[in-house]
Structure formats: C-alpha cells, structure tokens
C-alpha cells in the first residue's frame, strides 16, 4: 500500500508493525545487494508494543545496518499522555 507521499511507502499506525515492515524492506535490500537506507518513525506510545522490541532484536540479529528507527518523543499517545497510560 503506497501512501502517495514521495519517499513514504506505507503508514502502519500505532500497533507497532512499522519496524517489522521496515526490517523486511531492509533485509530484502541486503539480499538483493541493493544499497539504500530504510527509515522508520515510531511513536513513544507505539514502542510499548512487544512487536517493536521483537523487531529491534531481529534487526540486530540480521545485522541490518541499513535501517534507522526514529523515535517521536512527544510524550503523547493515541488516548492520552504516555506517562499516565504506561509510564
């Protein structure tokens, strides 16, 4: 699903799936020996999802040096302040 925004392949929302998708793109590039970097923007509430931590460990395991996770540390998540929901 392409977003229609140049350079943005997809928007995954708050379920923590973005880093897993980014891993797949980064791993595919390595396998095909194509040189580019993959950037994934994560919300500070989103990183509470277990899938994000599994994806981070997977990136390390596969030595994905072509991926960069960027954390939006705005202290707000979908339904309120991060500190009040899961500090």
Order of alpha helices (4+ residues) and beta strands (2+ residues): alpha-beta-alpha-beta-beta-beta-alpha
